[in-house]
Amino acid sequence: MVPGESPLGSPGMMPSLIRQTRRLYVGNMPSGVTDIDVMNFFNEQLRNLNVAPDASGSPVVSAQVNSDKNFAFVEFRTPEETTACISLDNIVFRGQNLKLRRPKDYVAPNGMESEASRYSGSGMISDNVPNTPHKLYIGGLPPYLDENQVMELLKTFGELRAFHLVRDPSNNMSKGFAFCEYVDHSVTPLACQGLTGMQLGEKRLVVQPANIGIQRGGGMQSHSVPPFPLPPGMLPPPGGAPPVPMHLLGLMSEVAPLDSTKSEVTTVVQLLNMVTPEELTDDQEYEEIMEDVREECERFGEVDEVRIPRPSKARTVAGVGKIFVKYKTTDGSSKAFSELAGRKFAERTVVTSYITEESYYAEDY
C-alpha cells in the first residue's frame, strides 16, 4: 500500500482496481512536457487547494506522458487526492486546457463520496480559474475584503467551482478585482445581471465575462481588464488597472458600515445576499420570505411596498437575487439602511444600498 493510502472500506477489491482509484487520465497535454513537469504541476495545484500541505510530501506518485498523442496518466498517493484533482478539470497548463478524466476501467468504491458534490459544489473551491467562456471578472472590490467575504457575495447566485482574488505580491493587498467560475454554468448570466451595476455607496459593481479580451497595440489581447464599457463615473486608472474600488456597505459585521449620509438617501433600500434564485421558485418559501422581510423592515418605519423579483423560464427578470423595500419616508429607509447592514439572514450577511425612486418604478435594477 502506498503510504497515506486510504483502505477505502472496500475489502475484496482487486489490486488493479484499487490502483485505478488513484489514477487520472489527462488529455490535451501541451507539447514538449516531461513526466517531471506534469508531476510538479499537479503537486503545486493540490497544495494550492490545501489538499496536500507542504509537510506531507508530494501527492503525485508518478506521471507517464504520451507525447505522440498528447495525453498522460498521473498517479496520486491516495484516492482522496485523486478525487480532489478532478475539480481541476479544464485547468490551464502552458496554454492548454487540460481534460481530467477517470480511467475507463475505474470503479467507484462503495461509500466513496460523490466527486461533484464534494469537490465541485459546496466543498473544495479551486483558486485557479481556467480561461473558459464561463470565467467571470469581478471589478470594483474594496481592497479590505478578503476571499471569504467576496465569495459570500458571489454565492448568492450559486456554488463556486473556482475563485481567485488578485493580490499584489509585494504587500499581499487585494488589487480590487477577482475571477470566478460557477459549478452550474446556467447561473453565470444571472450573476452578471444581478451584480453588474449594483449601486453600493457611490460606486457600482462590475461583473462580466473575462475572456472576450480587448484589442491592444500589435494585435495582442488582454484578459486582465473587463472587455466592456464601464458604468458612468467609473474610469480605469492609467495602465489598465481595474476600476476604482467601491464601498461595499456592511458586508461583514467587523467592517464598519459607511455613514448613510455619504450616499444619496432615497426611500428605497436595496438588500443583497439575502435570497438565492432557487429559494424564490417555491411559492410557499417565497411567501414566507416576503412576510419575514416585511415584518422586519416595518420595525424601522412605514413600508410602502416590498419587491422580491422571481426568476422566470419565459423571460429575463431584472433584479433576481435582490430585495427592494420602499418606505414612506427617508427617515424609515435610512434607519433600515444602517440597521440591516451586516445582519445575518439564513446564515448570509446582508448588504444594503439605496436605489433611486426613478429606477425603482422603472424596474431599472
HELIX and SHEET records of a PDB file:
HELIX    1   1 PRO A   15  GLN A   20  1                                   6    
HELIX    2   2 ASP A   35  ASN A   48  1                                  14    
HELIX    3   3 ASP A   54  SER A   56  5                                   3    
HELIX    4   4 PRO A   79  ILE A   86  1                                   8    
HELIX    5   5 GLU A  115  TYR A  119  1                                   5    
HELIX    6   6 GLU A  147  LEU A  154  1                                   8    
HELIX    7   7 HIS A  185  VAL A  187  5                                   3    
HELIX    8   8 THR A  188  LEU A  195  1                                   8    
HELIX    9   9 GLY A  217  GLY A  219  5                                   3    
HELIX   10  10 SER A  260  LYS A  262  5                                   3    
HELIX   11  11 PRO A  277  LEU A  280  5                                   4    
HELIX   12  12 ASP A  283  CYS A  297  1                                  15    
HELIX   13  13 THR A  330  LEU A  340  1                                  11    
HELIX   14  14 GLU A  357  TYR A  361  1                                   5    
SHEET    1   A 4 VAL A  60  ASN A  66  0                                        
SHEET    2   A 4 PHE A  71  PHE A  76 -1                                        
SHEET    3   A 4 ARG A  23  GLY A  27 -1                                        
SHEET    4   A 4 LYS A  99  ARG A 101 -1                                        
SHEET    1   B 2 VAL A  92  PHE A  93  0                                        
SHEET    2   B 2 GLN A  96  ASN A  97 -1                                        
SHEET    1   C 4 LEU A 160  ARG A 167  0                                        
SHEET    2   C 4 SER A 174  TYR A 182 -1                                        
SHEET    3   C 4 LEU A 136  GLY A 139 -1                                        
SHEET    4   C 4 VAL A 206  PRO A 209 -1                                        
SHEET    1   D 2 GLN A 199  LEU A 200  0                                        
SHEET    2   D 2 LYS A 203  ARG A 204 -1                                        
SHEET    1   E 2 ILE A 214  GLN A 215  0                                        
SHEET    2   E 2 GLN A 221  SER A 222 -1                                        
SHEET    1   F 4 VAL A 303  ARG A 307  0                                        
SHEET    2   F 4 LYS A 322  TYR A 327 -1                                        
SHEET    3   F 4 VAL A 268  LEU A 272 -1                                        
SHEET    4   F 4 VAL A 351  ILE A 355 -1                                        
SHEET    1   G 2 LYS A 344  PHE A 345  0                                        
SHEET    2   G 2 ARG A 348  THR A 349 -1                                        
END                                                                             
